[in-house]
């Protein structure tokens, strides 16, 4: 490898949202730095399967009024 071309690869600490920690290697920060996660696989809906649908300004209700009949069986 060429000198001064690649970023430094060193060990850092990762702290999850519940306080658990582990060490990994990264180019982020300085050696021994601590990265505290705001979102991780233990809390993010993509991994937990729990999602919240927030209807701000009635957008979902307006969508359902406008397109609610699409895909419904006709009698």
PyMOL commands that set and color helices and strands:
alter all, ss='L'
color gray80, all
select helices_A, chain A and resi 45-48+59-67
alter helices_A, ss='H'
color red, helices_A
select strands_A, chain A and resi 10-15+21-26+34-36
alter strands_A, ss='S'
color yellow, strands_A
deselect
rebuild
show_as cartoon
